[in-house]
Amino acid sequence: MDMQNKAKKLIEMIQTAPVEWKPLGEVASIGKGKQLNKSILREKDKYPVINGGINPSGYWHEYNNEAGTIVISQGGASAGFVNWMDIPFFAGAHAYTIKANEDKLLQRFAYYFLKMKQITFMQCQYGAGIPALAKSELQNLLIPIPPLETQQKIVKILDKFTEMEATLEAELALRKRQYQYYRDFLLDFDNQIGGGIADGYKGRLKDVVWKTLGEIAEYSKDRICSDKLNEHNYVGVDNLLQNREGKKLSGYVPSEGKMTEYIVNDILIGNIRPYLKKIWQADCTGGTNGDVLVIRVTDEKVNPKYLYQVLADDKFFAFNMKHAKGAKMPRGSKAAIMQYKIPIPPLPKQEKIVAILDKFDTLTHSISDGLPHEIALRRKQYEYYREQLLAFPKAA
């Protein structure tokens, strides 16, 4: 019997299964971490320090909690975030730790229920300055306590869904590393660890010419009326995603005036904090503002998709940061960017490079065809069954 059928049978069973509802504080100990001054934390050490954020705030040589502990952020913008720690760690002063009384409540079952309540916890934040989650919100939370055997079955199914998603996440991470390797390999015409793959000979390619970006492309001078823009085709710097992840729908669309127009194959680059590596190649016509650069190829001997791959490389973003102005919010220099040197092999070789890198790009970034799409489907499947498997009826 496959996992979905097992889940469906269990969902039917829990509708009539015996269950008690108890305050979490009666069936689990709710502790709080210990303050560690941020100035003494290290970038690398044995154990992560978990505080009020989603990610570790640093690392330390000691731990104060074992693996298998549930952590809930107590303070900060992420107050209420629920995490499962599968390694020993140091809990900071802005972290709650949850340890179930496993005679009645399995730790992993408690984690899945609390994770389902994460949005509720975040909505319970209080405080005008630094948001916080009150301990009483956790202590008084009613949690279902079915028989341990039922808890075990639910945990087994949800663990399986979690494992399937984790496998896809690991595959995605591997493919991204491969993508980076092949981009470096294929675009390194300077040092010849790559580039020459097309011909298979060592030494710098004789048919590669180097030109500045300004010699082969220009910034868009065209304008588009705001009434032609919507959440899909308006691109501000905030809805460009970091680390070359493309873009998301815009939460803001201008209602008047004219904006910089982009067209299909234009390259949009976030010009604030270049180290965030925000870049997207347009697949439609739309508009943007002055915080986003719109680069349009003007040389017929340059494939726009090839140029995108060159500009998506780490070397370009390092160059952009080197010439950026401003300490807190560095902004790229439009003049300097146009001086960036671009290696230009013949069009057939550009097309070969694009064909290889486009496959990796689709696999690692596409929300309709690639691994991100599969991961999103698995996550929805997991969340659906988690909701159903933990929907125990409450006594009237």
Secondary structure, DSSP 4 states (H G I P E B T S, - for coil): --HHHHHHHHHHHHTTS--EEEEHHHHEEEEE-----GGG-BSS-SEEEE-SSSS-SEEES--SB-TTEEEEE-BSTTTT-EEEE-S-BEE-TTEEEEEE-TTTS-HHHHHHHHHHTHHHHHHT-B-SSS-B--HHHHHT-EEEE--HHHHHHHHHHHHHHHHHHHHHHHHHHHHHHHHHHHHHHHH-TTTSSSSGGGTT-SS--TT-EEEEHHHHEEE---EEEGGG--TTTEE-GGGBPSTT--B---S----SSEEEEE-TT-EEEE-BSGGG--EEE-SS-EEE-TTEEEEEE--TTS-HHHHHHHHTSHHHHHHHHHT-B-SSS-B--HHHHTT-EEEE--HHHHHHHHHHHHHHHHHHH-TTTSHHHHHHHHHHHHHHHHHHHT-PPPP-
